[in-house]
């Protein structure tokens, strides 16, 4: 190994592991791709430039493959994240890696909106040429650009065609939602969701701080939904603890992908984090539309304990 290359590996490792610089930022600084950054980080560990010691409690040493088998999904990607990353940031970065590993030339990728998925899009660099379908109407939080910005970023990463869904996620009445669904640009995007190779969605437990839809409803509406048995929300669709569908008057007002459409996707990837999101994740798994999970270590540990694998 040349001294120059050795120094490059050390510089990249220092930026990522010690300075909390993202792979995208490192790639821009050095004029290389994000995936080259990942390979250089692997090389730095392999060649002894980076020596990582992790003091992890036994119950958090999780066999992801065994956990996936126990929960009945194809794979579970457990986000570790760089030092200083929040759980959301770690899951967002891992979700970008997961999508990058799954996407193939000519795929149709559907993406819903959540704070985590929006952050995921900032970690994407290049994807194969794919069509991108917006799976849920617009729902903005703070200064986030919402679903439209998320789809724009993915479209830029793929150089493929985008199918935006120019409507709010939730409207005041079912009649208004029906009239919007009849608009050609909306009906075409929703029809594309029938033929997804990859769907990316977020799981929220039906409680304050865990569902962005929760924040858009009145107190009586939230209470009615909880009394109807809802414990989880996915793109505005509500689920009971056993994975069943809940309407409670909200379903007709929502403009987004349906659970049945997610079940027909070749691969549906669901993202979530935090042990308090366990009820929502279990409901989504029981609904039968999730093939792959992206979670943080805390939620992975809660899932392992639920599956009886806490000491794995």
C-alpha positions as CSV (number, residue, x, y, z in Angstrom):
1,X,0.0,0.0,0.0
2,X,1.4,3.4,-0.9
3,X,1.8,6.1,1.7
4,X,-0.6,8.3,-0.2
5,X,-3.3,5.7,-0.3
6,X,-2.7,4.9,3.4
7,X,-3.1,8.6,4.2
8,X,-6.3,8.7,2.1
9,X,-7.8,5.8,4.0
10,X,-6.8,7.4,7.3
11,X,-8.3,10.8,6.3
12,X,-11.6,9.1,5.2
13,X,-11.8,7.0,8.4
14,X,-11.1,10.0,10.6
15,X,-13.8,12.1,8.8
16,X,-16.4,9.3,9.1
17,X,-15.7,7.8,12.5
18,X,-14.4,10.7,14.5
19,X,-15.8,13.8,12.8
20,X,-19.3,12.4,12.1
21,X,-19.0,13.4,8.4
22,X,-21.5,11.6,6.2
23,X,-20.4,9.4,3.3
24,X,-22.0,11.7,0.8
25,X,-20.0,14.7,2.2
26,X,-16.7,12.7,2.2
27,X,-17.4,11.6,-1.4
28,X,-17.8,15.2,-2.5
29,X,-14.7,16.3,-0.7
30,X,-12.5,13.7,-2.3
31,X,-14.1,13.5,-5.7
32,X,-15.2,9.9,-5.4
33,X,-18.5,8.0,-5.1
34,X,-20.3,7.2,-1.9
35,X,-19.9,3.6,-2.6
36,X,-16.1,4.0,-3.0
37,X,-16.1,5.7,0.5
38,X,-17.8,2.6,1.9
39,X,-15.2,0.4,0.3
40,X,-12.4,2.5,1.6
41,X,-13.8,2.3,5.1
42,X,-13.9,-1.5,4.8
43,X,-10.3,-1.5,3.5
44,X,-9.2,0.7,6.4
45,X,-10.7,-1.7,8.9
46,X,-9.3,-4.7,7.1
47,X,-5.8,-3.3,6.9
48,X,-5.6,-2.2,10.6
49,X,-5.8,1.5,10.0
50,X,-9.1,1.5,12.0
51,X,-9.4,-0.6,15.1
52,X,-13.0,-0.6,16.5
53,X,-13.7,-2.0,19.9
54,X,-17.4,-2.3,20.8
55,X,-18.5,-3.0,24.4
56,X,-22.0,-4.3,23.7
57,X,-24.2,-5.9,26.4
58,X,-24.9,-9.6,25.5
59,X,-28.6,-9.0,24.9
60,X,-27.9,-6.6,22.1
61,X,-25.6,-8.9,20.2
62,X,-28.2,-9.8,17.6
63,X,-28.0,-12.3,14.8
64,X,-29.9,-10.4,12.1
65,X,-30.5,-13.5,10.0
66,X,-31.9,-15.5,12.9
67,X,-34.1,-12.6,13.9
68,X,-35.4,-12.2,10.3
69,X,-36.3,-15.9,10.2
70,X,-38.0,-15.7,13.6
71,X,-40.1,-12.8,12.5
72,X,-40.9,-14.2,9.0
73,X,-39.2,-11.6,6.9
74,X,-36.5,-12.0,4.2
75,X,-33.9,-9.7,5.9
76,X,-33.4,-7.2,8.7
77,X,-30.8,-4.5,8.3
78,X,-29.7,-3.1,11.7
79,X,-28.4,0.4,11.5
80,X,-25.4,1.2,13.6
81,X,-24.5,4.7,12.3
82,X,-21.5,6.9,12.9
83,X,-20.7,8.3,16.4
84,X,-23.1,11.2,17.2
85,X,-25.8,10.0,14.8
86,X,-29.4,10.0,16.1
87,X,-31.4,6.8,15.7
88,X,-33.3,8.4,12.9
89,X,-30.1,9.5,11.1
90,X,-28.6,6.0,11.5
91,X,-31.7,4.3,10.1
92,X,-31.9,6.8,7.2
93,X,-28.4,6.1,6.2
94,X,-28.9,2.4,6.4
95,X,-32.1,2.7,4.4
96,X,-30.2,4.4,1.6
97,X,-27.7,1.5,1.6
98,X,-30.5,-1.0,1.6
99,X,-32.2,0.7,-1.3
100,X,-28.9,0.9,-3.2
101,X,-28.3,-2.8,-2.8
102,X,-31.9,-3.7,-3.9
103,X,-32.4,-1.4,-6.9
104,X,-31.8,-2.8,-10.4
105,X,-31.9,-1.2,-13.8
106,X,-35.5,-0.8,-15.0
107,X,-37.1,-1.2,-11.6
108,X,-40.1,0.7,-10.4
109,X,-39.5,2.1,-6.9
110,X,-42.3,3.5,-4.8
111,X,-41.5,5.7,-1.9
112,X,-43.8,7.0,0.8
113,X,-43.0,10.0,3.0
114,X,-41.7,10.1,6.6
115,X,-39.0,12.2,8.4
116,X,-36.7,9.1,8.1
117,X,-37.3,8.5,4.4
118,X,-36.9,12.2,3.7
119,X,-33.5,12.1,5.4
120,X,-32.7,8.8,3.6
121,X,-32.9,10.7,0.3
122,X,-30.1,13.0,1.3
123,X,-27.8,10.0,1.7
124,X,-28.5,8.7,-1.8
125,X,-25.9,9.3,-4.5
126,X,-26.5,7.2,-7.6
127,X,-29.0,4.5,-8.3
128,X,-29.6,2.4,-11.5
129,X,-32.1,4.0,-13.9
130,X,-35.5,3.4,-12.4
131,X,-39.0,4.9,-12.4
132,X,-39.9,6.5,-9.0
133,X,-43.5,6.6,-7.8
134,X,-44.7,8.8,-5.0
135,X,-46.8,6.6,-2.7
136,X,-48.3,9.1,-0.4
137,X,-49.7,12.6,-0.8
138,X,-47.8,15.6,0.6
139,X,-47.4,16.0,4.3
140,X,-44.8,18.5,5.4
141,X,-43.2,18.9,8.8
142,X,-41.3,22.0,9.7
143,X,-39.0,23.1,6.9
144,X,-38.9,19.7,5.2
145,X,-39.9,19.9,1.5
146,X,-42.3,17.0,1.9
147,X,-43.1,14.2,-0.5
148,X,-42.4,16.3,-3.6
149,X,-38.9,17.1,-2.6
150,X,-38.3,13.5,-1.6
151,X,-39.4,12.2,-5.1
152,X,-37.3,14.9,-6.8
153,X,-34.2,13.7,-5.0
154,X,-34.8,10.1,-5.9
155,X,-35.5,11.0,-9.5
156,X,-32.2,12.9,-9.6
157,X,-30.4,9.8,-8.2
158,X,-32.0,7.4,-10.8
159,X,-32.3,9.5,-13.9
160,X,-35.6,7.7,-14.5
161,X,-39.1,8.9,-14.8
162,X,-41.0,10.2,-11.8
163,X,-44.6,9.8,-11.0
164,X,-45.5,12.5,-8.4
165,X,-48.7,12.5,-6.4
166,X,-49.7,16.2,-6.4
167,X,-52.2,16.1,-3.6
168,X,-52.3,16.3,0.3
169,X,-52.0,13.0,2.2
170,X,-55.2,13.9,4.1
171,X,-58.1,16.0,3.0
172,X,-61.2,17.2,4.9
173,X,-63.8,14.8,3.3
174,X,-63.9,11.5,1.5
175,X,-65.8,13.2,-1.3
176,X,-62.9,15.7,-1.9
177,X,-60.4,12.7,-1.8
178,X,-62.5,10.9,-4.5
179,X,-62.5,13.9,-6.8
180,X,-58.8,14.3,-6.5
181,X,-58.2,10.6,-7.2
182,X,-60.0,11.0,-10.5
183,X,-57.5,13.6,-11.7
184,X,-55.3,12.0,-14.4
185,X,-52.0,12.8,-12.8
186,X,-53.1,11.3,-9.5
187,X,-54.9,8.3,-10.9
188,X,-51.9,7.4,-13.1
189,X,-49.5,7.6,-10.1
190,X,-51.7,5.5,-8.0
191,X,-52.1,2.9,-10.8
192,X,-48.3,2.7,-11.0
193,X,-48.3,1.6,-7.4
194,X,-49.9,-1.7,-8.5
195,X,-46.6,-2.7,-10.2
196,X,-43.8,-2.0,-7.8
197,X,-40.5,-3.8,-7.7
198,X,-39.5,-2.0,-4.4
199,X,-41.7,-0.1,-2.0
200,X,-40.1,2.0,0.8
201,X,-42.4,2.9,3.7
202,X,-42.2,3.9,7.3
203,X,-44.0,2.3,10.3
204,X,-45.4,4.5,13.0
205,X,-47.0,3.4,16.2
206,X,-50.4,5.2,16.7
207,X,-49.3,7.6,19.4
208,X,-48.1,11.2,19.8
209,X,-44.6,11.7,18.4
210,X,-44.6,8.4,16.4
211,X,-47.1,9.2,13.6
212,X,-47.1,12.3,11.6
213,X,-50.7,11.6,10.7
214,X,-51.5,11.8,14.4
215,X,-50.4,15.4,14.5
216,X,-52.8,16.3,11.7
217,X,-56.0,15.1,13.4
218,X,-58.2,16.5,16.2
219,X,-58.3,14.9,19.6
220,X,-61.8,13.3,19.0
221,X,-60.5,11.8,15.7
222,X,-57.4,10.3,17.4
223,X,-59.6,8.9,20.2
224,X,-62.0,7.3,17.7
225,X,-59.2,5.7,15.8
226,X,-57.6,4.4,19.0
227,X,-61.0,3.0,20.2
228,X,-61.3,1.3,16.8
229,X,-58.2,-0.7,17.7
230,X,-55.5,1.1,15.7
231,X,-51.9,0.6,17.0
232,X,-50.0,1.3,13.8
233,X,-50.0,3.8,10.8
234,X,-48.3,3.2,7.5
235,X,-48.7,6.0,4.9
236,X,-51.9,7.0,6.5
237,X,-53.3,3.5,6.6
238,X,-54.2,2.2,10.0
239,X,-53.6,-1.3,11.4
240,X,-54.8,-3.2,14.5
241,X,-52.4,-5.2,16.7
242,X,-53.1,-8.4,14.7
243,X,-52.4,-6.6,11.4
244,X,-56.0,-6.0,10.4
245,X,-57.3,-2.9,8.7
246,X,-58.9,0.0,10.6
247,X,-61.0,2.6,8.8
248,X,-62.6,4.8,11.6
249,X,-63.5,7.4,9.0
250,X,-59.9,8.2,8.0
251,X,-59.3,5.8,5.1
252,X,-61.5,7.6,2.6
253,X,-59.8,10.9,3.3
254,X,-56.3,9.5,2.7
255,X,-54.6,9.7,-0.7
256,X,-51.8,7.1,-0.6
257,X,-50.8,3.6,-1.4
258,X,-53.0,0.9,0.1
259,X,-51.9,-2.1,2.2
260,X,-53.0,-4.4,-0.6
261,X,-50.8,-2.6,-3.1
262,X,-47.8,-3.0,-0.7
263,X,-48.6,-6.7,-0.4
264,X,-48.3,-7.0,-4.2
265,X,-44.9,-5.2,-4.4
266,X,-42.0,-7.6,-5.1
267,X,-40.2,-6.2,-2.1
268,X,-41.6,-3.9,0.6
269,X,-39.0,-2.4,2.9
270,X,-40.2,-0.8,6.1
271,X,-38.2,1.5,8.3
272,X,-38.6,2.2,12.0
273,X,-36.6,3.0,15.1
274,X,-36.9,3.0,18.9
275,X,-38.2,0.3,21.2
276,X,-41.4,2.2,21.7
277,X,-42.2,1.5,18.1
278,X,-42.4,-2.2,18.7
279,X,-46.2,-2.4,18.7
280,X,-46.5,-0.7,15.3
281,X,-43.8,-2.9,13.8
282,X,-45.4,-6.1,15.0
283,X,-48.7,-5.0,13.6
284,X,-47.1,-4.3,10.2
285,X,-45.4,-7.7,10.2
286,X,-48.7,-9.4,11.0
287,X,-50.3,-7.6,8.2
288,X,-48.1,-9.5,5.8
289,X,-46.7,-6.8,3.5
290,X,-43.2,-6.4,4.9
291,X,-40.3,-8.4,3.3
292,X,-37.4,-6.4,4.7
293,X,-36.9,-4.3,7.8
294,X,-34.5,-1.4,8.5
295,X,-34.3,-0.7,12.2
296,X,-31.9,0.7,14.8
297,X,-30.2,-1.4,17.5
298,X,-32.7,-0.5,20.2
299,X,-35.7,-1.7,18.2
300,X,-33.8,-4.7,17.0
301,X,-33.2,-5.6,20.7
302,X,-36.9,-5.2,21.5
303,X,-37.8,-7.4,18.5
304,X,-35.2,-10.0,19.5
305,X,-36.7,-10.1,23.1
306,X,-40.2,-10.5,21.6
307,X,-39.0,-13.3,19.4
308,X,-37.2,-15.1,22.4
309,X,-33.7,-14.3,20.9
310,X,-32.6,-11.7,23.4
311,X,-29.5,-13.8,24.3
312,X,-28.7,-14.7,20.7
